[in-house]
């Protein structure tokens, strides 16, 4: 693709077959409802692919995401899963977009939901429980979630107001141990006992991982088996629904970013994309994305050495430590394909310093690395051997 188009801007690349493969794995192995986490990647080409392959429920966290899904897929079920919402957004999503599913983690949020929906009697309300995030790369438990000690009382309050009641949690982003789900589901079971409230839904949230150069998670099937076994142990009725909100695990492999080398300074490469663009996770979070180099003419050295990256802005934090293994003779005007950026990639771009413009392309080859090398969902690295490009559709 880089050789045929020689792009001046960074290129967001999508491999829709990778979306299909990841989704099919979840559909085969998760015995419940899949809610795609829209924030992970709201690009229309991704949303359309998920919808075309059977996704009908979406986890949204804002009015903009609600409007996007409602207008694109009128028959979709939209679940407003942000625990803290404005009264105006609750009212608009309920009365204009037909949202009936909301998450909360405080009595104050329950009051907001009831007041903003005129005390509606058709609500499905999920109490978000704070659970350990010790096995995740990004801890979310300090920002959201009711403590276990306060949760029983909140469950009782919700039971009086809601048509259907659920418990949800988040084990943290990029969870590297399936046992985290078993621990959290066990806590949900203990909450059922402590509150005496039988639930209609258990939502295990997101956190399902992808594979990166410095992170090789256990087989994805291990996560499914842990969830299934733990769910069987909680004191819930046979009618209790099981939900999940995968994002990264569905779309990370489907995306990559092609950036151009603007300058080499020793073991530092200055690229035309960075942490203010589609490579945020390579910055402070420290993700080491799989990479490969592309040279327009001539061969690259077979010897690989470690590099760090700097992005195009003036910000010193526009820095990606790596190490990223690339040919020893890489230089200005070469391109670097940074793999597995389909999650929290292009959607995080800013226009800081006037950057942020990017092109897009659809590719037909395999992802750089994959969690779905076999039916068990075991991580398996795959090196790209050339890309086939097709025009990128725009609505």
C-alpha positions in Angstrom: 0.0 0.0 0.0 2.8 2.5 0.9 4.7 1.6 -2.3 1.6 2.2 -4.5 0.3 5.3 -2.8 3.4 7.0 -1.1 1.1 8.8 1.3 2.1 12.1 2.9 -0.3 11.7 5.8 -0.4 8.8 8.3 -2.8 6.1 7.0 -5.3 4.3 9.1 -5.6 0.8 7.7 -8.4 -1.7 8.3 -8.6 -5.4 7.8 -12.3 -6.3 8.1 -11.6 -10.0 7.9 -9.9 -9.6 11.3 -13.1 -8.1 12.7 -15.1 -11.0 11.4 -12.7 -13.6 12.8 -12.7 -12.1 16.3 -16.4 -11.6 16.4 -17.0 -15.2 15.3 -14.9 -16.4 18.1 -17.0 -14.5 20.7 -20.2 -15.7 19.0 -19.1 -19.3 19.2 -17.7 -19.2 22.7 -19.5 -16.5 24.8 -23.0 -17.9 25.8 -24.7 -14.5 26.1 -25.3 -11.1 24.6 -22.4 -9.2 23.0 -22.5 -5.4 23.4 -19.8 -3.8 21.2 -18.1 -1.0 23.1 -18.4 1.9 20.6 -15.7 4.1 22.2 -13.1 1.5 21.2 -13.4 2.3 17.5 -16.5 4.2 16.2 -15.4 4.3 12.6 -18.4 3.6 10.4 -16.6 0.9 8.4 -16.0 -1.0 11.6 -19.5 -0.5 13.0 -21.0 -1.6 9.7 -18.9 -4.8 9.6 -19.9 -5.7 13.2 -23.6 -5.0 12.4 -23.5 -7.0 9.2 -22.1 -10.0 11.1 -24.8 -10.0 13.8 -24.1 -7.4 16.5 -27.3 -5.7 17.5 -26.4 -4.4 21.0 -24.1 -1.5 21.6 -22.4 0.0 24.7 -22.4 3.8 24.4 -21.0 6.5 26.8 -22.3 9.8 25.3 -25.1 11.5 23.4 -22.9 11.5 20.3 -22.3 7.8 20.4 -26.0 7.2 21.0 -27.0 9.4 18.1 -24.4 7.6 15.9 -25.8 4.2 16.6 -29.5 5.2 16.6 -29.2 6.8 13.2 -27.0 4.1 11.6 -28.8 1.1 13.0 -32.4 1.9 14.0 -33.2 -1.6 15.2 -30.1 -1.8 17.5 -30.4 -1.9 21.3 -28.4 1.0 22.8 -27.2 0.6 26.4 -25.9 3.8 28.1 -23.1 2.2 30.2 -21.4 5.3 31.5 -21.9 5.4 35.3 -22.0 9.3 35.4 -24.3 11.1 33.0 -25.8 14.5 32.8 -29.5 14.9 33.4 -29.9 16.3 29.9 -28.2 13.3 28.3 -30.3 10.9 30.2 -33.5 12.6 29.2 -32.5 12.9 25.5 -31.4 9.3 25.2 -34.6 8.1 26.9 -37.2 10.2 25.1 -35.5 10.8 21.7 -33.5 7.6 21.2 -35.5 5.0 23.1 -32.6 4.0 25.4 -33.9 1.9 28.3 -30.7 0.4 29.7 -28.5 2.5 32.1 -25.6 1.9 34.5 -25.1 3.6 37.8 -22.9 3.3 40.9 -24.4 5.8 43.3 -27.8 6.7 44.8 -27.4 10.2 43.4 -27.1 8.8 39.9 -30.2 6.6 40.4 -32.1 9.8 41.4 -30.9 11.5 38.3 -32.0 8.7 36.1 -35.5 8.5 37.6 -36.1 12.2 37.6 -34.8 12.6 34.0 -37.0 9.8 32.7 -40.1 11.1 34.6 -39.9 8.0 36.9 -40.2 5.6 34.0 -41.3 2.1 34.8 -39.6 0.3 31.9 -35.9 0.8 32.9 -33.2 -1.8 33.0 -30.7 -0.6 35.6 -27.3 -2.1 36.2 -25.3 -1.4 39.3 -21.6 -1.2 38.6 -19.6 -2.9 41.2 -16.0 -2.0 41.9 -13.8 -5.1 41.5 -10.0 -5.7 41.6 -8.1 -4.5 38.5 -4.8 -6.0 39.6 -4.4 -8.1 36.4 -5.1 -5.3 34.0 -2.8 -2.9 32.2 -5.1 0.1 32.9 -6.9 0.3 36.2 -10.5 1.6 36.0 -11.7 0.7 39.5 -10.7 3.9 41.2 -12.9 6.1 38.9 -16.1 4.0 38.7 -17.9 1.4 40.8 -19.7 1.1 44.1 -17.7 -0.5 46.9 -18.9 -3.9 48.0 -19.9 -2.6 51.5 -22.2 0.0 49.9 -23.5 -2.1 47.1 -26.3 -4.1 48.9 -28.2 -0.9 49.9 -27.9 0.5 46.4 -29.2 -2.8 44.9 -32.2 -2.6 47.1 -32.9 1.0 46.0 -32.6 0.0 42.4 -34.9 -3.0 42.8 -37.7 -0.7 43.9 -37.3 1.5 40.8 -36.3 -0.7 37.9 -38.2 -3.2 35.8 -35.1 -5.2 35.4 -31.9 -5.2 37.6 -28.4 -6.2 36.8 -24.9 -6.1 38.1 -21.9 -5.1 35.9 -18.2 -4.6 36.5 -15.0 -3.9 34.7 -11.8 -5.9 35.4 -9.7 -3.2 33.8 -8.5 -2.6 30.2 -6.2 -5.3 28.7 -6.8 -7.9 31.4 -3.9 -10.4 31.3 -5.4 -13.1 33.6 -8.7 -14.9 33.1 -9.0 -15.4 36.8 -9.9 -11.7 37.2 -13.3 -12.5 35.7 -13.8 -15.4 38.1 -13.0 -13.2 41.1 -15.4 -10.5 39.9 -18.2 -12.9 39.1 -17.8 -14.4 42.6 -18.1 -10.9 44.1 -21.3 -10.4 42.1 -22.6 -13.7 43.5 -21.7 -12.5 47.0 -23.6 -9.3 46.4 -26.7 -11.2 45.4 -26.6 -13.0 48.7 -25.8 -9.9 50.7 -28.6 -7.9 49.2 -31.2 -10.6 48.7 -31.8 -9.1 45.2 -32.1 -11.6 42.4 -30.7 -10.2 39.3 -31.9 -10.4 35.7 -28.5 -9.6 34.1 -24.9 -10.2 34.8 -22.7 -8.0 32.6 -19.0 -9.0 32.8 -18.0 -5.7 31.0 -14.9 -5.4 28.8 -11.2 -5.8 29.5 -10.8 -8.7 27.0 -7.2 -8.3 25.7 -5.5 -8.2 22.4 -1.9 -9.2 21.6 1.1 -6.9 21.4 4.8 -7.3 21.1 5.2 -6.9 24.9 2.0 -8.6 25.9 1.0 -12.1 25.0 -2.2 -12.9 26.9 -3.4 -16.4 27.7 -5.6 -18.2 25.1 -8.9 -16.3 24.7 -10.8 -19.6 25.3 -9.4 -19.5 28.8 -11.3 -16.3 29.5 -14.5 -17.8 28.1 -14.2 -20.9 30.2 -13.5 -18.9 33.4 -16.6 -16.8 32.8 -18.8 -19.7 32.0 -17.7 -21.8 35.0 -18.0 -18.9 37.4 -21.4 -17.8 36.1 -22.7 -21.3 36.8 -21.7 -20.9 40.5 -23.5 -17.7 41.4 -27.0 -17.8 42.9 -28.9 -16.6 39.9 -32.0 -18.0 38.2 -31.9 -19.8 34.9 -33.4 -16.7 33.3 -30.5 -14.5 34.3 -28.9 -13.1 31.1 -25.1 -13.0 30.6 -23.7 -9.9 28.8 -20.2 -8.7 27.8 -18.9 -5.5 26.3 -15.8 -6.4 24.3 -14.0 -3.7 22.4 -10.3 -4.1 22.1 -10.5 -7.9 21.6 -12.8 -7.4 18.6 -11.1 -4.6 16.7 -7.5 -4.1 17.8 -6.1 -6.6 15.2 -8.2 -5.1 12.5 -6.4 -1.8 12.5 -2.9 -0.7 11.7 -1.2 2.7 11.2 1.3 3.5 8.4 3.6 6.3 9.4 6.5 7.9 7.5 10.0 8.3 9.0 10.8 12.1 8.8 14.1 11.8 10.6 16.4 9.3 12.1 18.7 10.3 15.0 20.6 7.3 16.2 18.1 4.9 17.7 15.3 7.5 17.6 12.8 7.7 14.7 10.7 10.8 14.2 7.4 9.8 12.6 4.5 11.8 11.2 2.1 10.2 13.7 2.4 9.9 17.5 0.7 10.0 20.9 -1.5 12.9 19.9 -2.5 10.9 16.8 -3.3 7.2 16.7 -0.5 5.9 18.9 -1.7 7.1 22.3 -1.3 3.6 23.9 2.4 3.5 22.8 3.0 6.6 25.0 2.4 6.7 28.7 0.5 3.3 28.8 3.7 1.7 27.3 2.1 -0.6 24.8 4.7 -2.0 22.3 2.9 -2.4 19.1 4.2 -4.9 16.5 5.9 -3.1 13.6 7.4 -3.7 10.2 9.2 -1.4 7.8 8.4 -0.6 4.2 10.9 0.9 1.8 9.7 2.4 -1.5 12.8 1.2 -3.5 15.5 -1.2 -2.6 15.8 -3.8 0.2 15.9 -3.3 3.9 18.6 -4.9 6.1 17.6 -8.2 7.7 19.3 -7.1 10.9 16.7 -5.7 13.4 17.6 -3.3 16.2 15.5 -1.5 18.8 14.2 2.0 18.2 12.2 4.5 20.1 9.6 6.8 18.4 8.8 10.5 18.6 5.7 11.9 17.0 5.4 15.1 14.9 4.3 17.6 17.5 6.4 19.9 19.7 5.2 18.1 22.9 8.0 16.2 24.7 5.3 13.7 25.8 4.9 12.8 22.1 7.3 9.9 22.8 7.0 6.1 22.5 9.7 4.2 24.4 9.2 0.9 22.7 11.5 -0.9 22.0 10.3 -1.3 18.4 12.5 -3.7 16.4 13.1 -2.5 12.9 15.8 -2.9 10.2 19.2 -1.4 11.2 19.4 0.7 8.0 15.9 2.3 8.2 16.0 6.0 7.3 14.0 9.1 6.3 11.2 8.4 3.7 10.9 4.8 4.8 7.5 3.8 6.2 6.6 2.0 9.4 3.5 -0.1 9.7 2.4 -0.1 13.4 0.1 -3.0 13.9 -2.9 -3.7 16.1 -4.0 -0.1 16.4 -7.6 -0.8 15.7 -8.6 -0.1 19.3 -8.2 3.4 20.8 -6.1 4.4 17.7 -7.5 6.8 15.1 -10.4 7.6 17.3 -8.1 9.4 19.8 -6.5 11.7 17.2 -6.3 15.4 18.0 -5.5 18.4 15.9 -2.8 19.6 18.3 -0.1 21.6 16.5 -2.2 21.3 13.4 -1.6 17.6 12.9 -4.2 14.9 13.0 -5.2 14.6 9.3 -4.9 11.0 8.1 -5.8 8.9 5.1 -7.5 5.5 5.2 -7.3 2.2 3.4 -8.8 -1.3 3.5 -6.3 -4.1 3.4 -6.9 -7.8 2.6 -3.9 -9.5 4.2 -3.5 -10.9 7.7 -3.0 -8.7 10.8 0.5 -8.2 12.1 -0.3 -10.3 15.3 -3.4 -12.2 16.2 -5.1 -13.8 19.2 -7.1 -15.9 16.9 -4.6 -18.2 15.2 -6.8 -21.2 16.0 -10.3 -21.9 17.3 -9.0 -21.7 20.9 -8.0 -18.1 20.4 -4.4 -18.5 21.2 -2.1 -15.6 20.4 0.1 -16.2 17.3 2.3 -13.6 15.7 2.0 -13.2 11.9 4.3 -11.1 9.9 2.8 -9.2 7.0 4.2 -10.1 3.5 2.6 -7.3 1.4 -0.7 -5.6 1.4 -3.6 -5.5 -1.1 -5.4 -2.2 -1.0 -9.0 -1.3 -2.0 -10.6 2.1 -2.0 -11.8 3.1 1.4 -15.6 3.7 1.4 -16.9 6.9 2.9 -20.6 7.5 3.8 
